[in-house]
Amino acid sequence: MSSRIAGLCRGMVFITCGVATLFGCGSGSRGTLPETLILELPDGTSVEVEQGAGAPSLANSEWQFFRNSSSGQAIAFLTVYFGSDGNLESFEENTIAREIFGDTIYFDGERHSTEQQGLQYAAATFGAETADASGFAFEGRLSAFVAGFEAATATATATATYDADDPNTVFGAFTFSTRVLVASFPGANMDDSFNFVGRRVTGE
């Protein structure tokens, strides 16, 4: 699936630049990441959070996320780093659309180059935890740009609760979706969801 998306994005580079030449390639719209959004937490409550907010119980920690199946426990699909405020800083060893975004996705709101020539992305996350710190939720927003135009968007969400007997383990649900904005390609839009197990690698 990710290799097909990579090919589609290469196609978007040529299509978008062709359109952009009408106005001057590189002078198109920048796209925006939201400043706030509403998150639903594992306990059913909803909160409005700002871009870059996090879950304090995750501060200064590194986690590996595994698909919750007997055949998927050997290799993590993501290694996630959280900052001093429990903010989600990056996906490392990324396996989601890897041919596009590469091994690392930074959630700092800044533009970053991708594995595809002429394609950049910007990403940010929004996080919060329950009042009793028994669980947390995060939503990531990503925008891909070609010649300055927003070409595609992606959303990643994760909700999880701590194992009552092991604070270094969480159980949750992960979803990921992409939407191509520039042109219509069969199969370009992707949706995936699955349960996961998270295990703390570093941090208290």
For each residue, the residues with C-beta under 8 A, 3 or more apart:
1: 4 5 190
2: 5 6 95 96 97 98 99 100
3: 6 7 99
4: 1 7 8 187
5: 1 2 8 9 97 99 100 178 188 190
6: 2 3 9 10 97 99 100 115 116
7: 3 4 10 11
8: 4 5 11 12 180 185 187 188
9: 5 6 12 13 100 116 119 144 146 151 152
10: 6 7 13 14 116
11: 7 8 14 15 183 185
12: 8 9 15 16 119 146 151 152 180 182 183
13: 9 10 16 17 116 117 118 119 146 147
14: 10 11 17 18
15: 11 12 18 19 182 183
16: 12 13 19 20 28 146 147 149 151 182
17: 13 14 20 21 25 118 146 147
18: 14 15 21
19: 15 16 22 149 182
20: 16 17 23 24 25 26 27 28 147 148 149
21: 17 18 24 25
22: 19
23: 20 27 28
24: 20 21 27
25: 17 20 21 147 148
26: 20 147 148
27: 20 23 24 148
28: 16 20 23 147 148 149 150
29: 148 149 150
30: 145 148 150
31: 122 143 145 149 150 153
32: 143
33: 51 109 122 123 124 141 143
34: 37 51 126 141
35: 50 51
36: 48 49 50 51 126
37: 34 48 49 126 139
38: 46 47 48 49
39: 46 47 48 49 126 127 128 137 138 139
40: 44 45 46 137 159
41: 44 45 46 47 128 129 130 135 136 137 159
42: 130 134 135 136 137 159 160 161 172
43: 130 131 134 135
44: 40 41
45: 40 41 130 131
46: 38 39 40 41
47: 38 39 41 128
48: 36 37 38 39
49: 36 37 38 39 53 126 127 128
50: 35 36 53 126
51: 33 34 35 36 109 124 125 126
52: 87 109 124 125 126
53: 49 50 85 87 126 127 128
54: 58 59 82 83 85 86 87 88 125 127 128 138
55: 58 82 86 127 128 129 133 136 138
56: 59 85 86 129 133
57: 86 129 133 136 162
58: 54 55 61 63 82 86 127 129 136 203
59: 54 56 82 83 84 85 86 203
60: 82 83 84 203 204
61: 58 81 82 200 201 202 203 204
62: 79 80 81 82 200 201 202 203
63: 58 79 80 82 170 198 199 200 201
64: 76 78 79 80 198 199 201
65: 76 77 78 79 80 158 174 196 197 198
66: 72 73 75 76 77 196 197 198 199
67: 72 73 77 194 195 196
68: 72 171 194 195 196 197
69: 72 73
70: 73
71:
72: 66 67 68 69 75 77
73: 66 67 69 70 197
74:
75: 66 72
76: 64 65 66 79 93
77: 65 66 67 72 95 96 196
78: 64 65 91 92 93 94 95 96
79: 62 63 64 65 76 91 92 93 201
80: 62 63 64 65 88 90 91 92 198
81: 61 62 88 89 90 92
82: 54 55 58 59 60 61 62 63 86 87 88 89 203
83: 54 59 60 86 87 88 89
84: 59 60 87
85: 53 54 56 59
86: 54 55 56 57 58 59 82 83 127 129 136
87: 52 53 54 82 83 84 125 127
88: 54 80 81 82 83 107 125 127 138 140
89: 81 82 83 106 107 108
90: 80 81 104 105 106 107
91: 78 79 80 94 96 104 105 107
92: 78 79 80 81 103 104
93: 76 78 79 103
94: 78 91 98 101 102 103 104 105
95: 2 77 78 98
96: 2 77 78 91 101 156 176
97: 2 5 6 100 101 154 178 190
98: 2 94 95 101 102 103 115
99: 2 3 5 6 115 116
100: 2 5 6 9 97 114 115 116 119 121 144
101: 94 96 97 98 104 105 114 115 121 142
102: 94 98 105 114 115
103: 92 93 94 98
104: 90 91 92 94 101
105: 90 91 94 101 102 121 123 142
106: 89 90 110 112 123
107: 88 89 90 91 123 124 125 140
108: 89 123 124
109: 33 51 52 122 123 124
110: 106 122
111: 120 121 122 145
112: 106 120 121 122 123
113: 119 120
114: 100 101 102 119 120 121 144
115: 6 98 99 100 101 102 119
116: 6 9 10 13 99 100 119
117: 13
118: 13 17 146 147
119: 9 12 13 100 113 114 115 116 144 145 146 151
120: 111 112 113 114 144 145 146
121: 100 101 105 111 112 114 142 143 144 145
122: 31 33 109 110 111 112 142 143 145
123: 33 105 106 107 108 109 112 140 141 142 143
124: 33 51 52 107 108 109 140 141
125: 51 52 54 87 88 107 138 139 140 141
126: 34 36 37 39 49 50 51 52 53 138 139 140 141
127: 39 49 53 54 55 58 86 87 88 136 137 138 139
128: 39 41 47 49 53 54 55 136 137
129: 41 55 56 57 58 86 133 135 136 137
130: 41 42 43 45 133 134 135 136
131: 43 45
132:
133: 55 56 57 129 130 162
134: 42 43 130 161 162
135: 41 42 43 129 130 159 160 161 162 170 172
136: 41 42 55 57 58 86 127 128 129 130 159 160
137: 39 40 41 42 127 128 129 157 158 159 160
138: 39 54 55 88 125 126 127 157 158 159
139: 37 39 125 126 127 155 156 157
140: 88 107 123 124 125 126 154 155 156 157
141: 33 34 123 124 125 126 153 154 155
142: 101 105 121 122 123 153 154 155 156
143: 31 32 33 121 122 123 150 152 153 154
144: 9 100 114 119 120 121 150 151 152 153 154
145: 30 31 111 119 120 121 122 148 149 150 151
146: 9 12 13 16 17 118 119 120 149 151 182
147: 13 16 17 20 25 26 28 118
148: 20 25 26 27 28 29 30 145
149: 16 19 20 28 29 31 145 146 182
150: 28 29 30 31 143 144 145 153 181
151: 9 12 16 119 144 145 146 180 181 182
152: 9 12 143 144 178 179 180 181 182 188
153: 31 141 142 143 144 150 178 179 181
154: 97 140 141 142 143 144 176 177 178 179
155: 139 140 141 142 175 176 177
156: 96 139 140 142 174 175 176
157: 137 138 139 140 174 175
158: 65 137 138 172 173 174 175 196
159: 40 41 42 135 136 137 138 172 173
160: 42 135 136 137 170 171 172 173 196 198
161: 42 134 135 170 171 172
162: 57 133 134 135 166 167 169 170
163: 166 167 168 169 170 171
164:
165:
166: 162 163 169
167: 162 163 200
168: 163 199 200
169: 162 163 166 197 198 199 200
170: 63 135 160 161 162 163 197 198
171: 68 160 161 163 195 196 197 198
172: 42 135 158 159 160 161 195 196 198
173: 158 159 160 193 194 195 196
174: 65 156 157 158 193 194 195 196
175: 155 156 157 158 191 192 193
176: 96 154 155 156 190 191 192 193
177: 154 155 189 190 191 192
178: 5 97 152 153 154 188 189 190
179: 152 153 154 189
180: 8 12 151 152 183 184 185 188 189
181: 150 151 152 153
182: 12 15 16 19 146 149 151 152
183: 11 12 15 180
184: 180 188
185: 8 11 180 188
186:
187: 4 8 190
188: 5 8 152 178 180 184 185
189: 177 178 179 180
190: 1 5 97 176 177 178 187
191: 175 176 177
192: 175 176 177
193: 173 174 175 176
194: 67 68 173 174
195: 67 68 171 172 173 174
196: 65 66 67 68 77 158 160 171 172 173 174
197: 65 66 68 73 169 170 171
198: 63 64 65 66 80 160 169 170 171 172
199: 63 64 66 168 169
200: 61 62 63 167 168 169 203
201: 61 62 63 64 79
202: 61 62
203: 58 59 60 61 62 82 200
204: 60 61
